[in-house]
Amino acid sequence: VYLFFQFSFNSLQSTSFNKKEQARAKIAKFSTVYGEDADLELVRGNYEAFHQNYEQSLSHFLRLHQLRPNSQSVIAVAEIRNKLDKKDAALRGLEDWLIKNPSDQPVRMYLANIRL
């Protein structure tokens, strides 16, 4: 499965528009057959963020957070919300996470930096 993700991600980054669409179609088919997958959502979110498609990136990172809530997913969501000029939503998400996970130091550090 990891090799499939890596192949699809590499295909998306280094190919023409037509091949990018083919790679996206393969990923969609994979999702249909195997269901949602946190690793796939992470790859898709990073890809869309790399290409500054922040709304699409946010939807993938939100699904990632639903599938595998952790420091990485909450920070990814906050980062993209911040890039979309939704700083209040980013702060609220981080603060809500810290209420439930007060010892999460990476999120606490990210929150301190985003407030600057």
A tleap script that builds the chain and sets N, CA, C and O, in Angstrom:
source leaprc.protein.ff14SB
mol = sequence {
  NVAL TYR LEU PHE PHE GLN PHE SER PHE ASN
  SER LEU GLN SER THR SER PHE ASN LYS LYS
  GLU GLN ALA ARG ALA LYS ILE ALA LYS PHE
  SER THR VAL TYR GLY GLU ASP ALA ASP LEU
  GLU LEU VAL ARG GLY ASN TYR GLU ALA PHE
  HIE GLN ASN TYR GLU GLN SER LEU SER HIE
  PHE LEU ARG LEU HIE GLN LEU ARG PRO ASN
  SER GLN SER VAL ILE ALA VAL ALA GLU ILE
  ARG ASN LYS LEU ASP LYS LYS ASP ALA ALA
  LEU ARG GLY LEU GLU ASP TRP LEU ILE LYS
  ASN PRO SER ASP GLN PRO VAL ARG MET TYR
  LEU ALA ASN ILE ARG CLEU
}
set mol.1.N position { 0.828 -1.184 0.000 }
set mol.1.CA position { 0.000 0.000 0.000 }
set mol.1.C position { 0.875 1.251 0.000 }
set mol.1.O position { 0.608 2.190 -0.750 }
set mol.2.N position { 1.926 1.276 0.840 }
set mol.2.CA position { 2.798 2.447 0.880 }
set mol.2.C position { 3.406 2.725 -0.490 }
set mol.2.O position { 3.480 3.879 -0.911 }
set mol.3.N position { 3.842 1.677 -1.189 }
set mol.3.CA position { 4.433 1.873 -2.512 }
set mol.3.C position { 3.425 2.476 -3.471 }
set mol.3.O position { 3.786 3.303 -4.309 }
set mol.4.N position { 2.161 2.073 -3.361 }
set mol.4.CA position { 1.116 2.667 -4.199 }
set mol.4.C position { 1.015 4.159 -3.925 }
set mol.4.O position { 0.956 4.956 -4.861 }
set mol.5.N position { 0.994 4.553 -2.629 }
set mol.5.CA position { 0.911 5.963 -2.278 }
set mol.5.C position { 2.094 6.730 -2.861 }
set mol.5.O position { 1.927 7.788 -3.468 }
set mol.6.N position { 3.289 6.179 -2.666 }
set mol.6.CA position { 4.490 6.852 -3.133 }
set mol.6.C position { 4.487 6.991 -4.648 }
set mol.6.O position { 4.833 8.048 -5.175 }
set mol.7.N position { 4.100 5.933 -5.349 }
set mol.7.CA position { 4.031 5.984 -6.804 }
set mol.7.C position { 3.031 7.027 -7.250 }
set mol.7.O position { 3.321 7.822 -8.144 }
set mol.8.N position { 1.858 7.036 -6.641 }
set mol.8.CA position { 0.818 7.988 -7.037 }
set mol.8.C position { 1.249 9.416 -6.736 }
set mol.8.O position { 1.033 10.307 -7.558 }
set mol.9.N position { 1.856 9.654 -5.569 }
set mol.9.CA position { 2.303 10.989 -5.216 }
set mol.9.C position { 3.387 11.459 -6.179 }
set mol.9.O position { 3.349 12.595 -6.652 }
set mol.10.N position { 4.360 10.585 -6.473 }
set mol.10.CA position { 5.410 10.939 -7.423 }
set mol.10.C position { 4.827 11.205 -8.806 }
set mol.10.O position { 5.267 12.119 -9.502 }
set mol.11.N position { 3.852 10.421 -9.198 }
set mol.11.CA position { 3.211 10.620 -10.493 }
set mol.11.C position { 2.535 11.976 -10.550 }
set mol.11.O position { 2.593 12.660 -11.572 }
set mol.12.N position { 1.896 12.366 -9.461 }
set mol.12.CA position { 1.206 13.646 -9.435 }
set mol.12.C position { 2.174 14.812 -9.532 }
set mol.12.O position { 1.862 15.827 -10.156 }
set mol.13.N position { 3.325 14.684 -8.934 }
set mol.13.CA position { 4.256 15.801 -8.912 }
set mol.13.C position { 5.039 15.969 -10.205 }
set mol.13.O position { 5.444 17.085 -10.531 }
set mol.14.N position { 5.257 14.908 -10.938 }
set mol.14.CA position { 6.210 15.009 -12.036 }
set mol.14.C position { 5.621 14.740 -13.413 }
set mol.14.O position { 6.364 14.425 -14.343 }
set mol.15.N position { 4.316 14.855 -13.566 }
set mol.15.CA position { 3.735 14.504 -14.848 }
set mol.15.C position { 2.884 15.623 -15.398 }
set mol.15.O position { 2.610 16.617 -14.726 }
set mol.16.N position { 2.471 15.435 -16.640 }
set mol.16.CA position { 1.618 16.412 -17.285 }
set mol.16.C position { 0.228 16.375 -16.672 }
set mol.16.O position { -0.087 15.507 -15.857 }
set mol.17.N position { -0.600 17.334 -17.078 }
set mol.17.CA position { -1.956 17.428 -16.541 }
set mol.17.C position { -2.723 16.139 -16.743 }
set mol.17.O position { -3.381 15.669 -15.814 }
set mol.18.N position { -2.659 15.547 -17.939 }
set mol.18.CA position { -3.394 14.327 -18.239 }
set mol.18.C position { -2.965 13.198 -17.311 }
set mol.18.O position { -3.809 12.470 -16.788 }
set mol.19.N position { -1.678 13.050 -17.105 }
set mol.19.CA position { -1.190 11.990 -16.224 }
set mol.19.C position { -1.537 12.287 -14.768 }
set mol.19.O position { -1.780 11.361 -13.993 }
set mol.20.N position { -1.563 13.559 -14.386 }
set mol.20.CA position { -1.978 13.904 -13.031 }
set mol.20.C position { -3.420 13.487 -12.817 }
set mol.20.O position { -3.772 12.959 -11.762 }
set mol.21.N position { -4.247 13.723 -13.811 }
set mol.21.CA position { -5.645 13.315 -13.697 }
set mol.21.C position { -5.767 11.794 -13.633 }
set mol.21.O position { -6.617 11.269 -12.913 }
set mol.22.N position { -4.926 11.092 -14.377 }
set mol.22.CA position { -4.937 9.629 -14.317 }
set mol.22.C position { -4.529 9.150 -12.924 }
set mol.22.O position { -5.122 8.217 -12.384 }
set mol.23.N position { -3.515 9.795 -12.349 }
set mol.23.CA position { -3.071 9.418 -11.008 }
set mol.23.C position { -4.170 9.705 -9.989 }
set mol.23.O position { -4.414 8.899 -9.092 }
set mol.24.N position { -4.834 10.860 -10.129 }
set mol.24.CA position { -5.945 11.181 -9.228 }
set mol.24.C position { -7.057 10.148 -9.354 }
set mol.24.O position { -7.657 9.751 -8.355 }
set mol.25.N position { -7.332 9.712 -10.579 }
set mol.25.CA position { -8.366 8.699 -10.800 }
set mol.25.C position { -7.986 7.377 -10.130 }
set mol.25.O position { -8.838 6.702 -9.551 }
set mol.26.N position { -6.712 7.013 -10.211 }
set mol.26.CA position { -6.253 5.786 -9.553 }
set mol.26.C position { -6.409 5.880 -8.039 }
set mol.26.O position { -6.815 4.918 -7.387 }
set mol.27.N position { -6.084 7.043 -7.490 }
set mol.27.CA position { -6.227 7.240 -6.051 }
set mol.27.C position { -7.700 7.165 -5.661 }
set mol.27.O position { -8.043 6.559 -4.646 }
set mol.28.N position { -8.572 7.777 -6.463 }
set mol.28.CA position { -10.006 7.725 -6.171 }
set mol.28.C position { -10.516 6.292 -6.227 }
set mol.28.O position { -11.323 5.882 -5.393 }
set mol.29.N position { -10.044 5.532 -7.213 }
set mol.29.CA position { -10.447 4.129 -7.327 }
set mol.29.C position { -9.966 3.344 -6.108 }
set mol.29.O position { -10.710 2.538 -5.550 }
set mol.30.N position { -8.727 3.580 -5.701 }
set mol.30.CA position { -8.183 2.917 -4.517 }
set mol.30.C position { -9.061 3.213 -3.297 }
set mol.30.O position { -9.374 2.317 -2.514 }
set mol.31.N position { -9.451 4.477 -3.149 }
set mol.31.CA position { -10.288 4.868 -2.018 }
set mol.31.C position { -11.642 4.176 -2.067 }
set mol.31.O position { -12.182 3.783 -1.033 }
set mol.32.N position { -12.187 4.029 -3.265 }
set mol.32.CA position { -13.476 3.361 -3.418 }
set mol.32.C position { -13.376 1.895 -3.030 }
set mol.32.O position { -14.251 1.368 -2.342 }
set mol.33.N position { -12.320 1.241 -3.466 }
set mol.33.CA position { -12.153 -0.190 -3.202 }
set mol.33.C position { -11.804 -0.455 -1.739 }
set mol.33.O position { -12.390 -1.340 -1.116 }
set mol.34.N position { -10.861 0.299 -1.185 }
set mol.34.CA position { -10.333 0.004 0.141 }
set mol.34.C position { -10.867 0.913 1.247 }
set mol.34.O position { -10.567 0.697 2.422 }
set mol.35.N position { -11.644 1.911 0.890 }
set mol.35.CA position { -12.169 2.839 1.889 }
set mol.35.C position { -11.173 3.938 2.197 }
set mol.35.O position { -10.092 4.008 1.612 }
set mol.36.N position { -11.557 4.780 3.115 }
set mol.36.CA position { -10.692 5.896 3.467 }
set mol.36.C position { -9.465 5.382 4.212 }
set mol.36.O position { -9.529 4.403 4.955 }
set mol.37.N position { -8.360 6.065 3.993 }
set mol.37.CA position { -7.096 5.662 4.597 }
set mol.37.C position { -6.369 6.921 5.060 }
set mol.37.O position { -6.193 7.859 4.283 }
set mol.38.N position { -5.955 6.943 6.303 }
set mol.38.CA position { -5.302 8.118 6.870 }
set mol.38.C position { -4.011 8.467 6.124 }
set mol.38.O position { -3.755 9.641 5.857 }
set mol.39.N position { -3.205 7.473 5.789 }
set mol.39.CA position { -1.956 7.755 5.078 }
set mol.39.C position { -2.221 8.369 3.709 }
set mol.39.O position { -1.501 9.268 3.273 }
set mol.40.N position { -3.247 7.884 3.042 }
set mol.40.CA position { -3.598 8.432 1.733 }
set mol.40.C position { -4.071 9.879 1.874 }
set mol.40.O position { -3.717 10.729 1.057 }
set mol.41.N position { -4.863 10.160 2.897 }
set mol.41.CA position { -5.321 11.539 3.113 }
set mol.41.C position { -4.146 12.464 3.415 }
set mol.41.O position { -4.137 13.617 2.984 }
set mol.42.N position { -3.158 11.968 4.151 }
set mol.42.CA position { -1.960 12.763 4.437 }
set mol.42.C position { -1.217 13.097 3.146 }
set mol.42.O position { -0.826 14.244 2.930 }
set mol.43.N position { -1.027 12.107 2.302 }
set mol.43.CA position { -0.331 12.325 1.025 }
set mol.43.C position { -1.112 13.313 0.156 }
set mol.43.O position { -0.537 14.240 -0.415 }
set mol.44.N position { -2.409 13.108 0.062 }
set mol.44.CA position { -3.230 13.988 -0.768 }
set mol.44.C position { -3.246 15.413 -0.218 }
set mol.44.O position { -3.171 16.374 -0.984 }
set mol.45.N position { -3.342 15.555 1.100 }
set mol.45.CA position { -3.319 16.886 1.705 }
set mol.45.C position { -2.006 17.602 1.467 }
set mol.45.O position { -1.989 18.792 1.151 }
set mol.46.N position { -0.905 16.878 1.619 }
set mol.46.CA position { 0.416 17.476 1.363 }
set mol.46.C position { 0.581 17.864 -0.098 }
set mol.46.O position { 1.131 18.921 -0.408 }
set mol.47.N position { 0.109 17.013 -0.990 }
set mol.47.CA position { 0.207 17.310 -2.416 }
set mol.47.C position { -0.561 18.592 -2.754 }
set mol.47.O position { -0.036 19.479 -3.427 }
set mol.48.N position { -1.790 18.678 -2.287 }
set mol.48.CA position { -2.606 19.861 -2.594 }
set mol.48.C position { -2.011 21.111 -1.950 }
set mol.48.O position { -2.044 22.182 -2.556 }
set mol.49.N position { -1.472 21.000 -0.749 }
set mol.49.CA position { -0.827 22.148 -0.108 }
set mol.49.C position { 0.409 22.580 -0.892 }
set mol.49.O position { 0.655 23.774 -1.063 }
set mol.50.N position { 1.182 21.612 -1.365 }
set mol.50.CA position { 2.375 21.908 -2.167 }
set mol.50.C position { 2.006 22.735 -3.395 }
set mol.50.O position { 2.758 23.619 -3.804 }
set mol.51.N position { 0.852 22.446 -3.978 }
set mol.51.CA position { 0.393 23.163 -5.172 }
set mol.51.C position { -0.545 24.313 -4.827 }
set mol.51.O position { -1.232 24.841 -5.700 }
set mol.52.N position { -0.573 24.698 -3.563 }
set mol.52.CA position { -1.343 25.824 -3.052 }
set mol.52.C position { -2.840 25.706 -3.328 }
set mol.52.O position { -3.528 26.714 -3.488 }
set mol.53.N position { -3.339 24.476 -3.383 }
set mol.53.CA position { -4.775 24.212 -3.466 }
set mol.53.C position { -5.262 24.002 -2.033 }
set mol.53.O position { -5.562 22.881 -1.621 }
set mol.54.N position { -5.334 25.097 -1.285 }
set mol.54.CA position { -5.523 24.997 0.155 }
set mol.54.C position { -6.906 24.486 0.566 }
set mol.54.O position { -7.019 23.772 1.562 }
set mol.55.N position { -7.945 24.831 -0.169 }
set mol.55.CA position { -9.277 24.316 0.176 }
set mol.55.C position { -9.308 22.792 0.047 }
set mol.55.O position { -9.839 22.102 0.917 }
set mol.56.N position { -8.741 22.273 -1.036 }
set mol.56.CA position { -8.688 20.814 -1.216 }
set mol.56.C position { -7.785 20.179 -0.169 }
set mol.56.O position { -8.090 19.115 0.369 }
set mol.57.N position { -6.681 20.837 0.108 }
set mol.57.CA position { -5.769 20.328 1.132 }
set mol.57.C position { -6.475 20.242 2.480 }
set mol.57.O position { -6.337 19.252 3.200 }
set mol.58.N position { -7.226 21.274 2.815 }
set mol.58.CA position { -7.936 21.289 4.089 }
set mol.58.C position { -8.917 20.128 4.186 }
set mol.58.O position { -9.021 19.495 5.237 }
set mol.59.N position { -9.636 19.842 3.110 }
set mol.59.CA position { -10.605 18.738 3.177 }
set mol.59.C position { -9.894 17.406 3.426 }
set mol.59.O position { -10.412 16.557 4.151 }
set mol.60.N position { -8.717 17.217 2.832 }
set mol.60.CA position { -7.965 15.978 3.066 }
set mol.60.C position { -7.426 15.913 4.498 }
set mol.60.O position { -7.468 14.862 5.136 }
set mol.61.N position { -6.922 17.042 4.994 }
set mol.61.CA position { -6.401 17.041 6.360 }
set mol.61.C position { -7.515 16.889 7.400 }
set mol.61.O position { -7.293 16.294 8.454 }
set mol.62.N position { -8.697 17.415 7.117 }
set mol.62.CA position { -9.826 17.204 8.028 }
set mol.62.C position { -10.219 15.727 8.073 }
set mol.62.O position { -10.519 15.194 9.142 }
set mol.63.N position { -10.217 15.066 6.909 }
set mol.63.CA position { -10.497 13.628 6.887 }
set mol.63.C position { -9.406 12.855 7.614 }
set mol.63.O position { -9.691 11.904 8.342 }
set mol.64.N position { -8.154 13.266 7.414 }
set mol.64.CA position { -7.049 12.643 8.145 }
set mol.64.C position { -7.294 12.753 9.644 }
set mol.64.O position { -7.125 11.781 10.379 }
set mol.65.N position { -7.690 13.932 10.092 }
set mol.65.CA position { -7.912 14.140 11.527 }
set mol.65.C position { -9.074 13.294 12.044 }
set mol.65.O position { -9.048 12.840 13.188 }
set mol.66.N position { -10.085 13.081 11.217 }
set mol.66.CA position { -11.192 12.209 11.623 }
set mol.66.C position { -10.731 10.758 11.726 }
set mol.66.O position { -11.128 10.036 12.641 }
set mol.67.N position { -9.900 10.342 10.793 }
set mol.67.CA position { -9.442 8.956 10.758 }
set mol.67.C position { -8.369 8.660 11.789 }
set mol.67.O position { -8.353 7.588 12.394 }
set mol.68.N position { -7.467 9.621 11.987 }
set mol.68.CA position { -6.343 9.403 12.898 }
set mol.68.C position { -6.020 10.713 13.621 }
set mol.68.O position { -5.057 11.398 13.279 }
set mol.69.N position { -6.835 11.052 14.622 }
set mol.69.CA position { -6.569 12.310 15.333 }
set mol.69.C position { -5.285 12.221 16.159 }
set mol.69.O position { -5.143 11.361 17.028 }
set mol.70.N position { -4.370 13.120 15.870 }
set mol.70.CA position { -3.115 13.190 16.611 }
set mol.70.C position { -2.505 14.572 16.410 }
set mol.70.O position { -3.091 15.423 15.741 }
set mol.71.N position { -1.343 14.789 16.983 }
set mol.71.CA position { -0.675 16.099 16.879 }
set mol.71.C position { -0.476 16.508 15.429 }
set mol.71.O position { -0.738 17.651 15.055 }
set mol.72.N position { -0.015 15.574 14.621 }
set mol.72.CA position { 0.270 15.876 13.217 }
set mol.72.C position { -0.986 16.344 12.487 }
set mol.72.O position { -0.940 17.317 11.734 }
set mol.73.N position { -2.093 15.667 12.702 }
set mol.73.CA position { -3.303 16.023 11.972 }
set mol.73.C position { -3.874 17.359 12.440 }
set mol.73.O position { -4.324 18.154 11.615 }
set mol.74.N position { -3.864 17.618 13.740 }
set mol.74.CA position { -4.416 18.884 14.225 }
set mol.74.C position { -3.544 20.061 13.786 }
set mol.74.O position { -4.066 21.137 13.492 }
set mol.75.N position { -2.244 19.875 13.739 }
set mol.75.CA position { -1.350 20.943 13.272 }
set mol.75.C position { -1.522 21.157 11.766 }
set mol.75.O position { -1.508 22.297 11.303 }
set mol.76.N position { -1.682 20.087 11.004 }
set mol.76.CA position { -1.887 20.216 9.554 }
set mol.76.C position { -3.154 21.008 9.257 }
set mol.76.O position { -3.154 21.889 8.397 }
set mol.77.N position { -4.227 20.697 9.967 }
set mol.77.CA position { -5.488 21.435 9.776 }
set mol.77.C position { -5.290 22.908 10.134 }
set mol.77.O position { -5.717 23.790 9.388 }
set mol.78.N position { -4.651 23.174 11.260 }
set mol.78.CA position { -4.421 24.556 11.693 }
set mol.78.C position { -3.550 25.317 10.695 }
set mol.78.O position { -3.820 26.478 10.390 }
set mol.79.N position { -2.525 24.673 10.197 }
set mol.79.CA position { -1.624 25.320 9.234 }
set mol.79.C position { -2.375 25.752 7.975 }
set mol.79.O position { -2.198 26.870 7.490 }
set mol.80.N position { -3.204 24.868 7.459 }
set mol.80.CA position { -3.933 25.199 6.231 }
set mol.80.C position { -4.994 26.261 6.509 }
set mol.80.O position { -5.190 27.168 5.701 }
set mol.81.N position { -5.673 26.154 7.640 }
set mol.81.CA position { -6.651 27.198 7.983 }
set mol.81.C position { -5.963 28.553 8.089 }
set mol.81.O position { -6.509 29.566 7.652 }
set mol.82.N position { -4.790 28.572 8.656 }
set mol.82.CA position { -4.039 29.825 8.763 }
set mol.82.C position { -3.690 30.371 7.381 }
set mol.82.O position { -3.785 31.577 7.151 }
set mol.83.N position { -3.290 29.503 6.466 }
set mol.83.CA position { -2.972 29.928 5.096 }
set mol.83.C position { -4.209 30.461 4.372 }
set mol.83.O position { -4.098 31.284 3.464 }
set mol.84.N position { -5.384 29.986 4.781 }
set mol.84.CA position { -6.643 30.442 4.188 }
set mol.84.C position { -7.197 31.683 4.905 }
set mol.84.O position { -8.354 32.054 4.707 }
set mol.85.N position { -6.366 32.316 5.735 }
set mol.85.CA position { -6.774 33.479 6.524 }
set mol.85.C position { -7.939 33.166 7.457 }
set mol.85.O position { -8.816 34.001 7.679 }
set mol.86.N position { -7.934 31.964 7.991 }
set mol.86.CA position { -8.927 31.553 8.983 }
set mol.86.C position { -8.205 31.292 10.305 }
set mol.86.O position { -8.296 30.216 10.897 }
set mol.87.N position { -7.479 32.331 10.741 }
set mol.87.CA position { -6.646 32.177 11.933 }
set mol.87.C position { -7.479 31.863 13.175 }
set mol.87.O position { -7.057 31.072 14.018 }
set mol.88.N position { -8.658 32.476 13.295 }
set mol.88.CA position { -9.502 32.192 14.461 }
set mol.88.C position { -9.895 30.721 14.517 }
set mol.88.O position { -9.878 30.113 15.587 }
set mol.89.N position { -10.249 30.151 13.375 }
set mol.89.CA position { -10.607 28.728 13.329 }
set mol.89.C position { -9.391 27.864 13.656 }
set mol.89.O position { -9.515 26.844 14.334 }
set mol.90.N position { -8.222 28.273 13.177 }
set mol.90.CA position { -6.988 27.532 13.467 }
set mol.90.C position { -6.704 27.547 14.965 }
set mol.90.O position { -6.400 26.511 15.555 }
set mol.91.N position { -6.804 28.722 15.574 }
set mol.91.CA position { -6.566 28.841 17.015 }
set mol.91.C position { -7.577 28.027 17.817 }
set mol.91.O position { -7.214 27.331 18.766 }
set mol.92.N position { -8.842 28.119 17.430 }
set mol.92.CA position { -9.893 27.396 18.139 }
set mol.92.C position { -9.668 25.883 18.081 }
set mol.92.O position { -9.839 25.186 19.081 }
set mol.93.N position { -9.285 25.382 16.908 }
set mol.93.CA position { -9.008 23.954 16.766 }
set mol.93.C position { -7.861 23.496 17.648 }
set mol.93.O position { -7.938 22.443 18.281 }
set mol.94.N position { -6.801 24.284 17.689 }
set mol.94.CA position { -5.651 23.949 18.534 }
set mol.94.C position { -6.014 24.001 20.010 }
set mol.94.O position { -5.635 23.119 20.780 }
set mol.95.N position { -6.753 25.045 20.406 }
set mol.95.CA position { -7.143 25.182 21.809 }
set mol.95.C position { -8.080 24.050 22.234 }
set mol.95.O position { -7.949 23.516 23.335 }
set mol.96.N position { -9.027 23.683 21.359 }
set mol.96.CA position { -9.933 22.571 21.670 }
set mol.96.C position { -9.153 21.270 21.843 }
set mol.96.O position { -9.447 20.472 22.733 }
set mol.97.N position { -8.164 21.070 20.990 }
set mol.97.CA position { -7.338 19.859 21.090 }
set mol.97.C position { -6.602 19.824 22.426 }
set mol.97.O position { -6.518 18.782 23.076 }
set mol.98.N position { -6.071 20.975 22.822 }
set mol.98.CA position { -5.294 21.026 24.062 }
set mol.98.C position { -6.162 20.856 25.309 }
set mol.98.O position { -5.662 20.425 26.348 }
set mol.99.N position { -7.439 21.183 25.223 }
set mol.99.CA position { -8.336 20.927 26.351 }
set mol.99.C position { -8.415 19.423 26.603 }
set mol.99.O position { -8.421 18.975 27.749 }
set mol.100.N position { -8.475 18.652 25.516 }
set mol.100.CA position { -8.578 17.191 25.636 }
set mol.100.C position { -7.215 16.521 25.804 }
set mol.100.O position { -7.119 15.418 26.343 }
set mol.101.N position { -6.158 17.198 25.336 }
set mol.101.CA position { -4.807 16.625 25.350 }
set mol.101.C position { -3.820 17.665 25.897 }
set mol.101.O position { -2.962 18.146 25.157 }
set mol.102.N position { -3.932 18.012 27.171 }
set mol.102.CA position { -3.134 19.118 27.721 }
set mol.102.C position { -1.625 18.892 27.711 }
set mol.102.O position { -0.870 19.860 27.805 }
set mol.103.N position { -1.170 17.673 27.604 }
set mol.103.CA position { 0.275 17.423 27.623 }
set mol.103.C position { 0.874 17.327 26.220 }
set mol.103.O position { 2.029 16.925 26.076 }
set mol.104.N position { 0.128 17.683 25.199 }
set mol.104.CA position { 0.610 17.597 23.813 }
set mol.104.C position { 1.533 18.789 23.520 }
set mol.104.O position { 1.075 19.861 23.124 }
set mol.105.N position { 2.820 18.582 23.721 }
set mol.105.CA position { 3.794 19.668 23.573 }
set mol.105.C position { 3.943 20.177 22.133 }
set mol.105.O position { 4.051 21.389 21.949 }
set mol.106.N position { 3.956 19.323 21.107 }
set mol.106.CA position { 4.059 19.873 19.742 }
set mol.106.C position { 2.913 20.834 19.409 }
set mol.106.O position { 3.135 21.870 18.783 }
set mol.107.N position { 1.703 20.496 19.820 }
set mol.107.CA position { 0.555 21.376 19.550 }
set mol.107.C position { 0.670 22.652 20.385 }
set mol.107.O position { 0.380 23.746 19.902 }
set mol.108.N position { 1.093 22.502 21.634 }
set mol.108.CA position { 1.269 23.678 22.492 }
set mol.108.C position { 2.304 24.640 21.884 }
set mol.108.O position { 2.099 25.853 21.885 }
set mol.109.N position { 3.405 24.097 21.371 }
set mol.109.CA position { 4.448 24.933 20.746 }
set mol.109.C position { 3.926 25.593 19.466 }
set mol.109.O position { 4.181 26.771 19.218 }
set mol.110.N position { 3.198 24.826 18.665 }
set mol.110.CA position { 2.643 25.386 17.425 }
set mol.110.C position { 1.663 26.515 17.756 }
set mol.110.O position { 1.672 27.559 17.103 }
set mol.111.N position { 0.829 26.305 18.759 }
set mol.111.CA position { -0.118 27.341 19.162 }
set mol.111.C position { 0.613 28.612 19.600 }
set mol.111.O position { 0.213 29.719 19.238 }
set mol.112.N position { 1.663 28.454 20.365 }
set mol.112.CA position { 2.436 29.632 20.806 }
set mol.112.C position { 3.005 30.378 19.607 }
set mol.112.O position { 2.992 31.608 19.581 }
set mol.113.N position { 3.500 29.652 18.622 }
set mol.113.CA position { 4.081 30.288 17.426 }
set mol.113.C position { 3.023 30.962 16.559 }
set mol.113.O position { 3.268 32.032 16.002 }
set mol.114.N position { 1.867 30.351 16.443 }
set mol.114.CA position { 0.827 30.921 15.585 }
set mol.114.C position { 0.242 32.201 16.197 }
set mol.114.O position { -0.275 33.061 15.483 }
set mol.115.N position { 0.330 32.311 17.512 }
set mol.115.CA position { -0.192 33.515 18.195 }
set mol.115.C position { 0.725 34.720 18.018 }
set mol.115.O position { 0.302 35.853 18.249 }
set mol.116.N position { 1.952 34.500 17.620 }
set mol.116.CA position { 2.908 35.621 17.468 }
set mol.116.C position { 2.518 36.548 16.345 }
set mol.116.O position { 3.211 37.532 16.088 }
savepdb mol mol.pdb
quit
